[in-house]
């Protein structure tokens, strides 16, 4: 299973990762306004989140 790392210092909560992820791995946390990983086990390692994040706040590490 891939490990998804979100740099909370870089994340602005723009929601791009939520919009581009075909597996629904992400959602925005209402309390922090930042990205949360909710279905990390569903990640298919397409790297859409990494490629589209305007703040380069996401990294996916494979097995």
Secondary structure, DSSP 8 states (H G I E B T S, - for coil): --EEEE-TTT-----HHHHH-TT--EEE-TTTSSEEES-GGG-----HHHHH-TT--EEEE--
